[in-house]
Every structure is written in C-alpha cells, then in structure tokens.
C-alpha cells in the first residue's frame, strides 16, 4: 500500500488554502493594529520546558506530548502549545531588558497525541498572542477585545466568550483545600486520574470529562467564593472594560483550563457548532510562569485560537476561488510564441495569465479556460496575430470585443491585477 500521512496529521489542499490564507492575513492585520509583533520559535524544545510550565499532571504533559530522545541523547518535545516557547525566547533573548508591555504573536503548528476526530488533530495550528509584562486588567480586556474583533472580522458567529478567574497564589490555596476537603469523602466516584490529581492539582478534577467526575463536581465549592479582594477587583475591572467595549461574555465559575500555569483571568471562546470540540480558543493570565521558568517576576496573559476550528466555522467565499484574469487560447505556433511572451509581461505586472503549451483545439482550450475559472479569454489565431487585433471574451457574460493586441498589457494593467 502507498505510504499514507501520519494519523491525525492532515494535508492542507489547494482548495482549502485560500481560507487559511484569509484567516492568517486577517489575524496578522488585526494583531498588527493592536501593536503585536511577530515572533517565531522552534517547533522542538527541551521537554522540561513543557513539563515545568504546563504542569506534569496535565493531560498534555502526562499523555499527549510527542517526546523523543534525539541523537545526542537530549529529551526533546514537539511543542504542544506556543506560550512556553514564547516565554523561553523572551527570557533567552532578554527581551525584558526593554520596558514592557511586550505584545507578541505567533502562528504555526502544534502537536498533541490526542484521539483524532472532527476538529481534533495531532498536528493542528494556532494563532497565538501574548502580552508580557502587563499586570492588567486593561491588558486582559485589550486581549479579549482583540480576539472578539478578529472573530467578527472573520465573520465567525455563534461563539461565546466564557470567563472565570482562577485566583492567585494568595487565594487559590484556600480554594484548593476546600476542593480537597469536598472530594476527599467522594473519592470512590472519581476516575483514576482524578484520584491522583486530587493531591497535586484538585482544580483539574473540575475539568474532567468523565461522567462520574462531572457529576461529583456539580456540588463542589466555587472558586468565586474564595477570591481575595484584589482578584475580585481585577475580575470586576476586566468585565467592566469588556462591557464598555461592547464585547459580550458569560461567566462560568467552573471554567478551569487544561494547563496549570494560569492565574486570575481564564477564558474560552466556545461554540455549539463543532460537536464535541466546543472550544475555538482559550487562554488566560499566567503571572507566575515567567518567574517559575527562571526569569524576572513578569505578569502576562495570552490566548490561542485554533485555525482548523476557525476554518470549520467559516463559509467559503467566491473571491477565494478566483481563477486567472486572462486565458490566451492560441492557435498555431506563431500565436503561441507571441502569447508566451505577453504572458510573461503580464505576470511581471502581477496579473495571473494562463495558456496551454501544447497545440490543442480551440474547444479543448475553452474547456480548460472554463475549468480554471478564467475571467477573460483572448482567442488568437494566425490571422488575428497578423491583423494585430483579436476577440476578447468575457467568460461571465459571454460578451466579446475586439482588442488591439498592442493594447493588451496596458488594458489589463489599467483594470488592476
Ligand atoms: P488549548 O491550548 O488546549 O486551550 O487550545 C487552544 C485552542 O487550540 C483550542 O480552543 C482549539 O481551537 C485548538 N486546539 C487545541 N487542541 C487541538 C487539537 N488537538 N486539534 C485541533 N485544534 C486544537
């Protein structure tokens, strides 16, 4: 059997590429207007970077990473998310030497060994934005407004922003203890993973998808009851700024994220349109992460949106499937040579021109022009070439006009590429 792609890793085919380009170009434009600069970090990082940042007890680190030993015996991992690499690059390149906030964005592939299904792949792509050295709450609101703005520009509807605050090192331990006390008497109903997590990170139990765990979590204490004054105030300010910006949201005191490094604001962009995969994007504040990775204490916040899931929510647009501006149907050797030269001149001007290299009938060439979706076809035989004038056919309405051949380049250029 012919060799196939690795499970969960998909080809992006030419028919889908324009949608992706639209998503990426719109994202770059929106991120640029909010002052984000692009950073590109390697796909491979040292495994300990992810273990120390995302958290040993998370599904990502404990089950989903593509980790291997390279030929030098170093343990390397294909990045499962972008934040850890961006933070590493921020520290390694001492970007913090310049006063913040530092607004960084990156677009690229991530890798998680999950069970593939619609909207869930093993190689997927994220649009990722981070604001480093910003304690918020304006930073939180700005990032969320930007994400909402991007979704609006893309025309992605039916997405709800869901917000929570996960507290800070002052108030979260109190909540952790409350959860441990609550779950302690109910351990029997929890899955094996959750029984283990209980000691290290009981918040993760709230995020478990197993029915038994979900049921027990229903009655668990809510983090909103444990927020310290400054966490409560921070969250109120974020909500106030979002209201003021016209960004609608819901709050969910049960929202916890799959990564350990979040503090305070955590959020997800949820949709009901993608079946089991209900998140288009998510993120949150990670005020302690940079210090934990050996850097100066630097509050930060970020989000990632999944390109595959955005693409699933986007309808195709006719302008993405546009064909060549001109097809030259040349009949005979001399017309073909002439057409070959003019085609290069038009292409230098950025105009998409096609012709056939082989001697085929007019009918076959018209069929090809149609298939490619050409806007106009120039029909050029030896006679037309001799007369210096040839019919130009508009493929949308079938109308035909005679075009002096020495005007073709100027005419097409004037009409815009
Ligand atoms: P996370 O870092 O898990 O919150 O992921 C952020 C976003 O990335 C999600 O909301 C998805 O849109 C996307 N994403 C995460 N994992 C996958 C996956 N396995 N396949 C496709 N998209 C994913």
Boltz pocket constraint, residues with backbone or C-beta under 6 A from the ligand:
constraints:
  - pocket:
      binder: B
      contacts: [[A, 80], [A, 81], [A, 112], [A, 114], [A, 119], [A, 120], [A, 121], [A, 122], [A, 123], [A, 124], [A, 125], [A, 126], [A, 258], [A, 269], [A, 279], [A, 280], [A, 281], [A, 282], [A, 283], [A, 304], [A, 305], [A, 306], [A, 307], [A, 308], [A, 309]]
      max_distance: 6.0
